[in-house]
Amino acid sequence: MSAPANPRVERVEAAGQAPALVGESPVWRVAEQALYWVDIPAQKIVRLVVETRERSEWLLPEKVACIAFDRRGTVLAGCETGLFAVTLSEISTDATAQAVRASEPVEVTGRKLAAPVFPCGDMRFNDGRCDRQGRFWAGTMVQDMAAANPAGALFRFDAQGVLSAPIVDGLITQNGLGWSPDGKTMYLSDSHPLRKQIWAFDYEVETGKPSNRRVFADLNHYVGRPDGAAVDSDGCYWICANDAGALLRFTPQGKLDRQIAVPAIKPAMCAFGGRNLDTLFVTSIRPGAGANEHDGHLFAVRPGVSGLPEPEFAGEL
């Protein structure tokens, strides 16, 4: 499949007219043909069945920043105080219920699975996803980005329910997790304006241990800040260039080979989905001031390359 020179970027109107404050962590569920994502400060998980335009929302007791699923459909959620198992309640599909849920998300609670010892206050989990073997990885950050506090760290939560000690520390705004198709390279970014780095690691698939950390791409030399990411079937790394309204695609050698403009100034994270995993869905953030009509909405682009199914958590929640 040849990549279009300037693929069309469309706003997904079925995702809702009300923009997200901080739209993050899109996850495509192949079994449901549905896209899930979160709105962090709104404490919501959102689901959209793209073909039927059926939309659902669930409200959590605290901020939720990243999600993954186990094989039964239970959500593993990285929140403010720890990692939680969340069962999303069934929602009636009749017309009355659909009208109600458009304005009233269903309230759900979660069971705490694990929590790190936060080195200071006002912290939460941020970007997270499963590696190719189904281990869940997520990082923490100080919520006040202006503080530029490098108290954040990256953690691994395995199928046995054990949360690791910090694997990578000294992070200000952890982001950009991803793995190569063979699982042998791990990617990680720090999106803070003082960092703007993407790193690559050698990754031991049997043990889940990263090593040989090196700079993969220094976004001080490109546009924007490196936010959430996705890896395509060619092994190329797609990163949302926050503050620049763009998607950047880097080859496995760290060379920028594509740049696609999106209408929102702060694209946050991307994920491949659709019937053939050939649609790249992009969530975005609505800035506190100077927002345009597209900021905070969900977008879809057909970049001419397909993605890989999102791995499920290997344990049972």
C-alpha positions as CSV (number, residue, x, y, z in Angstrom):
1,M,0.0,0.0,0.0
2,S,1.5,3.3,-1.0
3,A,1.2,6.2,1.4
4,P,-0.9,9.1,0.2
5,A,1.1,12.3,0.0
6,N,-1.4,14.4,2.0
7,P,-3.9,12.1,3.6
8,R,-7.2,13.6,4.7
9,V,-7.7,14.2,8.4
10,E,-11.4,14.1,9.4
11,R,-13.0,15.0,12.7
12,V,-15.0,12.1,14.1
13,E,-18.3,13.8,14.7
14,A,-19.8,10.7,16.3
15,A,-17.3,11.1,19.1
16,G,-19.5,13.9,20.5
17,Q,-19.9,17.7,20.1
18,A,-18.5,18.4,23.6
19,P,-14.7,18.5,23.3
20,A,-12.5,16.6,25.8
21,L,-10.4,18.6,28.2
22,V,-7.5,16.2,27.9
23,G,-8.3,13.3,25.4
24,E,-5.8,10.5,25.9
25,S,-5.1,6.8,25.7
26,P,-7.1,5.7,22.6
27,V,-7.4,1.9,22.4
28,W,-9.0,-0.1,19.6
29,R,-10.8,-3.2,20.7
30,V,-10.8,-5.6,17.7
31,A,-13.4,-7.9,19.3
32,E,-15.9,-5.0,19.6
33,Q,-14.8,-2.9,16.6
34,A,-14.8,0.0,19.0
35,L,-12.5,2.7,20.1
36,Y,-12.0,3.6,23.8
37,W,-10.3,6.7,25.1
38,V,-10.2,8.8,28.3
39,D,-10.7,12.4,29.3
40,I,-8.3,12.8,32.2
41,P,-9.6,15.7,34.2
42,A,-13.3,14.8,33.5
43,Q,-12.5,11.3,35.0
44,K,-14.2,9.6,32.1
45,I,-13.7,6.5,29.9
46,V,-15.4,6.9,26.5
47,R,-16.4,4.2,24.0
48,L,-17.4,4.7,20.3
49,V,-18.6,1.9,18.0
50,V,-17.4,3.7,14.9
51,E,-19.7,2.0,12.3
52,T,-23.0,2.4,14.4
53,R,-21.9,5.7,16.0
54,E,-23.0,4.3,19.4
55,R,-21.2,6.3,22.1
56,S,-21.0,5.5,25.8
57,E,-19.3,7.1,28.8
58,W,-18.3,5.9,32.3
59,L,-17.4,8.2,35.2
60,L,-14.6,7.1,37.6
61,P,-14.0,8.4,41.2
62,E,-10.7,10.0,40.2
63,K,-8.7,11.1,37.2
64,V,-7.9,8.3,34.7
65,A,-5.0,8.7,32.3
66,C,-4.4,5.4,30.6
67,I,-6.2,2.1,30.0
68,A,-5.7,-1.4,28.7
69,F,-7.9,-4.4,28.7
70,D,-7.6,-8.0,29.7
71,R,-9.1,-10.8,27.6
72,R,-12.4,-10.7,29.5
73,G,-12.8,-6.9,28.8
74,T,-12.0,-5.7,32.2
75,V,-10.1,-2.4,32.2
76,L,-6.7,-1.9,33.7
77,A,-6.6,1.8,34.5
78,G,-3.8,4.1,35.6
79,C,-5.3,6.7,37.8
80,E,-4.3,9.3,40.4
81,T,-3.7,7.0,43.3
82,G,-2.7,3.8,41.6
83,L,-3.7,1.0,39.1
84,F,-7.3,-0.2,39.2
85,A,-9.4,-3.0,37.7
86,V,-12.6,-1.4,36.4
87,T,-15.6,-3.3,35.1
88,L,-17.5,-1.2,32.6
89,S,-21.2,-1.8,33.3
90,E,-23.4,-2.8,30.5
91,I,-25.5,0.0,29.0
92,S,-29.0,-0.5,27.5
93,T,-29.1,0.2,23.8
94,D,-32.7,1.3,23.6
95,A,-33.4,4.9,22.4
96,T,-34.3,6.2,25.8
97,A,-31.1,4.9,27.4
98,Q,-29.1,6.3,24.5
99,A,-30.6,9.8,25.1
100,V,-29.9,9.6,28.8
101,R,-26.3,8.4,28.5
102,A,-25.5,11.3,26.1
103,S,-25.6,13.6,29.1
104,E,-25.2,11.3,32.1
105,P,-22.2,9.0,32.1
106,V,-22.6,5.8,34.1
107,E,-20.7,5.9,37.4
108,V,-18.3,3.0,38.1
109,T,-15.8,2.2,40.7
110,G,-12.6,0.2,40.5
111,R,-10.6,-2.3,42.7
112,K,-7.1,-1.0,43.5
113,L,-4.5,-3.5,42.2
114,A,-1.3,-1.7,43.1
115,A,0.2,1.7,43.8
116,P,3.7,3.1,43.8
117,V,5.2,5.1,46.6
118,F,4.9,8.6,45.2
119,P,7.9,10.7,46.1
120,C,5.9,13.9,46.5
121,G,2.3,15.1,46.4
122,D,0.1,16.0,43.4
123,M,1.2,13.0,41.3
124,R,-0.7,10.6,39.0
125,F,-0.2,8.0,36.3
126,N,0.1,9.3,32.8
127,D,0.9,7.3,29.6
128,G,0.5,3.6,29.7
129,R,0.0,0.4,27.6
130,C,0.9,-3.3,27.4
131,D,4.0,-4.6,25.8
132,R,3.7,-7.4,23.2
133,Q,3.7,-10.0,25.9
134,G,0.9,-8.4,27.9
135,R,2.8,-6.7,30.7
136,F,1.3,-3.3,31.5
137,W,3.7,-0.4,31.6
138,A,2.8,3.1,32.9
139,G,4.6,6.2,34.1
140,T,3.9,8.8,36.7
141,M,4.2,12.6,36.7
142,V,3.7,15.6,38.9
143,Q,0.5,17.2,37.7
144,D,1.8,20.7,37.9
145,M,3.9,20.8,34.7
146,A,5.1,24.3,35.5
147,A,7.0,22.8,38.4
148,A,9.2,20.8,36.0
149,N,9.7,18.3,38.8
150,P,11.6,15.1,37.6
151,A,9.8,13.0,40.2
152,G,8.1,10.8,37.6
153,A,9.1,7.2,36.9
154,L,8.2,4.3,34.6
155,F,6.8,1.1,36.2
156,R,5.9,-2.4,35.0
157,F,2.9,-4.4,36.2
158,D,3.1,-8.1,35.3
159,A,0.6,-10.9,34.8
160,Q,1.2,-12.0,38.4
161,G,-0.1,-8.7,39.7
162,V,3.3,-7.4,40.8
163,L,4.2,-3.7,40.4
164,S,7.9,-3.2,39.9
165,A,10.2,-0.7,41.5
166,P,10.9,2.3,39.2
167,I,12.5,1.0,35.9
168,V,13.2,4.5,34.5
169,D,13.3,7.5,36.9
170,G,14.0,11.2,36.6
171,L,11.0,11.8,34.2
172,I,9.1,15.1,34.2
173,T,6.2,14.2,31.9
174,Q,6.4,10.6,30.9
175,N,4.9,9.7,27.5
176,G,5.3,8.0,24.2
177,L,5.4,4.3,25.2
178,G,5.5,1.8,22.3
179,W,7.1,-1.4,21.1
180,S,8.5,-2.5,17.8
181,P,6.5,-5.3,16.0
182,D,8.9,-8.0,17.3
183,G,8.8,-6.5,20.8
184,K,12.6,-6.1,21.0
185,T,12.7,-2.3,21.0
186,M,10.9,-0.2,23.6
187,Y,10.2,3.5,23.1
188,L,9.6,6.2,25.7
189,S,9.4,10.0,25.7
190,D,9.5,12.9,28.0
191,S,7.2,15.6,26.6
192,H,8.0,18.4,29.0
193,P,9.3,21.6,27.2
194,L,12.6,21.3,29.0
195,R,13.1,17.7,27.7
196,K,11.3,16.9,24.4
197,Q,13.2,13.6,24.0
198,I,12.2,10.2,22.6
199,W,14.4,7.3,23.7
200,A,14.8,3.7,22.4
201,F,15.8,0.7,24.6
202,D,16.8,-2.8,23.8
203,Y,14.0,-4.9,25.3
204,E,14.2,-8.5,26.6
205,V,10.9,-10.0,25.7
206,E,11.2,-13.0,28.1
207,T,11.9,-10.9,31.2
208,G,10.4,-7.5,30.3
209,K,13.7,-5.6,31.0
210,P,14.8,-2.6,29.0
211,S,18.4,-1.7,28.5
212,N,20.8,0.3,26.4
213,R,18.8,3.5,26.6
214,R,19.7,6.0,23.8
215,V,18.2,9.0,22.1
216,F,15.9,7.9,19.3
217,A,14.7,11.4,18.3
218,D,15.4,14.8,19.8
219,L,12.3,16.9,19.2
220,N,14.1,20.1,20.0
221,H,15.1,19.7,16.3
222,Y,11.6,19.2,15.1
223,V,8.1,20.7,15.7
224,G,6.2,20.3,18.9
225,R,6.6,18.1,22.0
226,P,6.5,14.3,21.9
227,D,3.2,13.1,23.4
228,G,1.5,9.7,22.9
229,A,2.6,7.3,20.2
230,A,1.8,4.3,18.1
231,V,3.9,1.8,16.1
232,D,2.8,0.7,12.6
233,S,3.2,-2.7,10.9
234,D,6.4,-1.4,9.2
235,G,7.9,-0.8,12.6
236,C,7.7,3.0,12.2
237,Y,7.0,5.1,15.3
238,W,4.2,7.7,15.1
239,I,4.3,10.5,17.7
240,C,1.8,13.3,18.4
241,A,3.6,16.6,18.2
242,N,1.8,18.5,20.9
243,D,1.7,22.3,20.5
244,A,2.4,21.9,16.8
245,G,-0.8,20.3,15.4
246,A,1.1,17.5,13.7
247,L,1.8,13.8,13.6
248,L,5.4,12.7,13.0
249,R,6.5,9.4,11.7
250,F,10.0,8.1,12.4
251,T,11.6,5.1,10.8
252,P,13.2,2.4,13.1
253,Q,16.5,4.2,12.5
254,G,15.1,7.4,14.0
255,K,14.7,9.3,10.7
256,L,11.7,11.5,10.2
257,D,10.0,10.4,7.0
258,R,6.4,11.9,7.3
259,Q,4.6,14.8,8.8
260,I,0.9,15.2,8.8
261,A,-1.0,18.3,10.0
262,V,-4.1,17.9,12.2
263,P,-6.6,20.6,13.0
264,A,-6.1,20.5,16.7
265,I,-3.0,22.3,18.0
266,K,-2.4,19.8,20.8
267,P,-2.8,16.2,19.5
268,A,-2.2,14.0,22.5
269,M,-2.1,10.3,21.5
270,C,-2.8,8.1,18.5
271,A,-3.9,4.5,17.9
272,F,-4.5,2.3,14.9
273,G,-8.0,0.9,14.4
274,G,-10.8,0.2,12.0
275,R,-11.7,-3.1,10.2
276,N,-8.2,-3.4,8.7
277,L,-6.3,-1.4,11.4
278,D,-5.6,1.1,8.7
279,T,-7.1,4.2,10.4
280,L,-5.1,6.2,12.8
281,F,-7.3,7.7,15.5
282,V,-5.9,10.8,17.2
283,T,-7.2,12.3,20.5
284,S,-6.4,15.9,21.5
285,I,-6.3,18.4,24.3
286,R,-8.3,21.6,24.6
287,P,-6.0,24.4,25.9
288,G,-7.2,26.7,28.6
289,A,-6.9,29.8,26.4
290,G,-6.9,30.4,22.7
291,A,-8.6,27.1,21.7
292,N,-9.9,26.6,18.2
293,E,-13.1,24.8,17.2
294,H,-11.2,21.5,16.7
295,D,-9.2,21.4,19.9
296,G,-10.3,18.5,22.2
297,H,-11.9,16.5,19.5
298,L,-11.2,13.1,18.0
299,F,-9.7,12.7,14.5
300,A,-9.2,9.9,12.0
301,V,-6.6,9.7,9.2
302,R,-5.9,7.0,6.7
303,P,-2.1,7.2,6.4
304,G,-1.6,4.4,3.9
305,V,-0.1,1.9,6.4
306,S,-1.7,-0.4,8.9
307,G,-1.1,-0.8,12.6
308,L,-1.0,-3.8,14.9
309,P,-3.6,-5.1,17.3
310,E,-3.3,-3.6,20.8
311,P,-2.0,-6.3,23.2
312,E,-4.2,-7.3,26.0
313,F,-3.1,-7.6,29.6
314,A,-1.8,-11.2,30.1
315,G,-3.2,-11.6,33.6
316,E,-6.7,-11.7,34.9
317,L,-8.0,-8.7,36.7
